[in-house]
């Protein structure tokens, strides 16, 4: 049986001559301490360092009684606690979860795990909540279904936001109200963060329920809105490919990497950034897709054949992007700006770098008649319907090669027909 008691230690005497009253938690032949808010002077103690202040003893006894009641209520679940876990549970059981503080720690861990995309999305949620509440500390109990409805209305409106720039100076900017797609995304990301908090702080098997409500039970997120078409035709891919651009510009970088992604089964920018220089005679590009490598059993490994069209682009950029950009976020920024310039030059509207991946898949299915499973393999998607089977089966990269060859042959044939007209 676990026990708790109050104690003052001689060697814990502070410079001002006071002692902090500690709560001792003893469990499973181990002991841990809880610091209290109470400090006593020498005159409040007996020679044996027992507290003789009746008023303070009453307060401390109430705390001990509360802890003992909590321990008794755990019943047989107490056996699942280590002494340290029991100490933490008693100390924090009445402390509300600071959701902003949780988000900050969660985002920091995502950065360590190199999940920068998720970290950026969740940072946006955190900053938006701080804007909405106008404070840096928000209890998770304030995240209710009614608050979500109010926050949704807030997000739909044009509003000012304050952010600290790279120079450390606050920058005030006007933000347009969100549309349906943006609202769905930020609400989805908030739900993900809320679920992560529940996962961290609740342990139903041991009766720990620090978060007792779930706002998304009443507030329904609904289905994701249909996104507009994000692919272009073979003719438009050809326009991008042939576009004459100033050498060394970001639009040239965007054109080259857009075509590289198209040639290489939708290769992502972050994975391009991490590529090593090509080796002499290297015929395949093998890597682990950054977006999903930490959450898949196969580490998102993929092997792609290097066609003749892609080789000069890989030789030009592979292993060199890291010297040009501090991080892949810098590359993404350059691609965003460069694609806008490229669209103006090519006479296209709204095409982004990621459209190369969508275009590859769309052409493979609708023009080449390739099977969706094989296209998913070429794109390095996991089989969501049969994830266990997907783990057991060896990947046959020749199927991805067929998809890639199908798309490139269609592109080559289109180019030949254009030349002979």
N, C-alpha and C positions, 0 to 999 in steps of 0.2 A: 504494500500500500504506500502510495506517495504521501509525503508530509511537507508542510510548510511552516516556517518559523521566522521571526525577526531577529536580527543580530547586528551589533556594532563591532567593528574591528579596530583595534588600536593602531595598526599599521596603515589604516585608511584615513588617518587624521589629515585634514587639509591645512593649508597655510594660515587660514583664519582661526584655527583651533577647533573647528567643528568636525563632526563625523556624519557621514551619510548612513542612514538606516537601510540595511539590505534585507530583502526577503530571501530566505534560503529555501530552495526547492530540492527535496531529496527523493530520488526515485531510481529504482534498479541499481542500487549500490553506487549511485553517482550523485553529485550535488552541483547545482548551478545557482547563480545569484541574479536577483532582480534589483536594480537600483530604484529607490523610491525618491519622491520629491522632498522627503523629510530630512532635515539636518538637526543634530543635537549638539549642545555644548557639554563640556565636562561636568558642569553643575547639574545637568539633567540626567546624569548617569551615576550608578553606584560604582564602588571600586572595582566590581566585576564586570563593568560595562553593560549592566542591565539598565534599561530605560525606567526611570522613576517618575517621569512626567505623566500624571494620570490622564490629562487631556489627550496627549499624543498617543498614549497606550490605547485609549479608546478608539482613536482613528485607525491605528495599525491593526488592532484586533478585528475591527470591522472588515478591513482588507483581507486579513488572514481567513476570516470566516467565509468571505465571498469566494476566495480561492478554494477553500475546503469543500464548499458546496459544489463548485464547478467540478472538482476532482471526483466527488461522489456521483455526480450526474453522468460522468463518463462511463461508470460501471466497468464492464469487462473490456470496453474499448481502450481503457487506460493501458492495457498490456501492449498495445500497438505503438505507444509513445516512448521515445527515448527521453532521458531526463532533459536534454536540451530542447527537444520538441515540446515537452510539457511546459518548460519555462517560457518559451516563446508564446505558446498558446495562452497561458495565464496572463502574461504581460500584455498581449495584444488583443485579447478577446473583446474588449470594449472600445478599442481604437478603430475609428472608421477608416476605410480604405481611401487614401487620396488618389483619385483616378488620374490626375495629371502627373503625379509622381510615379504612379505605376506605368503610365504611357512612356514617360521619359526613360525608365529602366528597360522597358520592353523594346523600345526603339534602339537603345544602346546595344542590347543583346543582338538585335537583328543586324546592326552594323558589324558586330564582331563575327556574326555568322555569314557575312558578305551577302546579306539579303537587302541590298540597298533600295531596290524597287519598293519592297514592302515598307521599309523604314521611311522612305520619302512619303508614301501614301499616309502612313500613320502619323508622321510629323504634321502633315496638313490637318488631320483630324484634331490633334492636340492643340495646334495653334488656333484653329477655328473655335474650339471650346473655350480657350482662354479669351478670345475676342468676344464670344457670346456672353460668358459669365462675368467678364471684366475683372478677373482675378486669376492668380497663378496656382491656386489650390482649390480643388473641387472634390467634394465627397462623392463617392460612387453612388450614395443614396440620393444625390441630386440628379442622377441620370435616370429619369422616369419616362413613362410613355407620354405624359403631358409635356415634359420638357422636350422630347423628340419632336413633337408636333410644332411646338414653338420654335425650336431650332430650325426646323425645315422651312418655316415661314421666314425666319431670319436669313437663311441661306439664299432664298429666292430674291432677296432685295439687294439693290446696289448699296454698298457700304464701304466705309473707310477702314483700312487695317494698318497697323503699325508693326513694322518688322525692323530688326537691327541688321544693318548692312554689313558688308565685309570690313568696312572702316570702323565699325563699332558705333556708328551714328544711326539714330532711329530714322526710318524712312516711312513716310505716310503715303499710301497709295489708295486709289479708288478701285474697288473690285466689283465687277458686274455680277448681278444675281445669277445663280446657277440654273441651268436648264434640267430637264428630266434625267438625262444621262448622268450628269455630274452629281445630282442629288442622290441617285441610286448608288453611285460609286462611293460617295463619302459616308452614306448611311451604312452601306455594307462594310466599309472599313471600320466604322465605329462599332458595329456588331462584332466584328472579328476581335477587336481590342477588348470589348466587354466580355466575350467568351473566354479570352485568354486570362482576364482577371479572375473570372469564376474558377477557371482551371487551377490558377495559382493559389487562391485563398480559401477555396472550399474543398473539403475532404469528407464526403458523405459517409464513407466507411468508418470514419472515426468521429462522426458527429460534428464536424467543424463546418459551420455555415456562416461565414462572415458576410457574405453577400446573399441576402435572403430574397431578393426580388429579381425579376427578369423583364425589363421594359419591352423587349421585342416579342413578348408573348401577346401583348395587347397592340403594340405598334407593329403593323405588318409591313415588311419591306416590299413585298410583291415581286413580280418577275422582272428580270433585267430588261430594260427597253431595247428594242431592236436597233442595232447600230446601222448607220448608213453604209452604203457600199464602200469598201476600203481596198478596192483592187482596180487595176487598169488593164486595158486590152494589150494584145501583142503589138498592135500599131503604136500605142502610147509608150510601151516599153522600148520600142525601136526609137521613138522620138527622144526619150531620155538617153538612150545609148549613144545616139548620134549627135547629141546637143554639143555645140561648140562653145567652150567656156574658157575664161581666162585661167591659164595655168597657175597653180598654187593657191587658188581661191577656195573658199569653203564650198562653193557650188560645185567645183571640180571634185573635191573630196566626197561630196554627197552623191554626185553622179556615179563615181567609181564604186563607192561602197554600196549604193543601191543596186547596181548591176551585179556586184559580187554576191550580195544576198540573193538576188534572183537566180544566178548561176549555181549557187551552193545551197539550194533547198531552204531558203529563208534564214540564212545565217544571221544571228542577232548582232547588234552593234557591240554589246558588252563582250561577246565572245570574240569578235574581231579584235577588240582592244587587247585581249589577253593572248592572242596568237603568238607563237614563236616563229622566227624566220623559217621559210621553207628549206628543207634539206635537199641536196642534189639527188635527183631521181625520185623524189617523193611523189607518190601517185594518189594518196588519200589524205584527207584532213581528218584527224581523229581528236576529239575533245569531249569534255563534259559540259553540257549546257548549263550556264551559270544560274539561270532562272529557277531550275528545278533540281540541280544536282544534290542539294542538301536534304531534299525531302523525298527522293526516290531510291528504291532499293538498288537500282542499277547505276546510281549516281549520274543518271541522264547522259550516259555515254552514247556517242554517235560516230559513225565512220562514213565520210562522204568522198566520193570520187572527185578529183580535181580535173575539170574539163579544160580544153585549150583556152577557152574564152576567159576563164577565171585565173589562170596561172600568172599572166603579167600583172594583174591587179594584186594578187597575193604577194608577188615578189616586190611590188611597189610599197605595200603597206604592212604586211605581216611582220610583227616584231618591231615596228617603227612608230606605231601610234602612241605607245607609252612614253616615248621621248617627246612627242608633240603635245600631249595632253596629260595633265597631272592625274586625272582619274577618268573613268569611263563616262562620268557625268559631264565632264568637259567635252568629250567627244559627242555626246548626245546633244549638247547645246550647239556645237558647231554644225551638226547634221540638221538640227531644227532650223537654224538660220540659213544654212546652205540650201536646203530643200525649198525654202520659200523663194530664194533667188533663182534656183533652178526652174521652178514652176513658172516664174515670170518670163524667163528666157525661152522655155519650151512651149509656152502657151497652155499650160495645164493648171488646174485649180485644186488646191487643197491636198495635193499628194504629199505624203510624209514618207520618211525612210521605211517605216514598218509596212507600208503598202507593198513593198517588194515581196515580202513573205506571203501576204494575202494573195497577191497576183500569181505567184508561183503555184499556190495551192488551187486557186480558182481555175487557172488554165489547165492544170493537170486533170482536174475533175471534169470540167465542162467542155474543154476542147480535146483533151486526150483520152477521156473516158476511163481514167485510172480509178482503181478501187479506193474508197475512202480510208480503209485500214492501211493500205500501202502508202497513201499520202501522209497519214498520221505518222507512220514510221519514218518517212523522209523528213518530216517536220520535227521529229523527236518528241512526239506526244506520247503520253502513257495511255494504255487502253483503260479508260475509266469504267467501262462495263465489266471487264474481266481482268482486274488488276492482279489477282493471284496467278492466273494463267500467264499473264504478261511477264511475271517474274520467272516462271518456270521455263518458258520458251527461249531458246537462243535467238538472238536477232539475226536475220538473214539480210545483210546489207545490200545484197544484189537486188532485192525488191525495191529498196530506196534508189538504187542506181537506175532501175527501170523507169521509175517516176521522173527522176532527174533527166534521164536521156529523152524521155517522151516530151517534156517541156522544152528542152533545148532544141530538139529536132523540129518541133513546131515553130520555134523562134527562128531557127536556121532556114527552114523552108519559106517562112514569111519573108525573111531578108532576101532570099534568092528570087522569089516572085517579084518583089519590089524592084530588084535590079534589072529583071528581064522585061519589065513593062515598058 
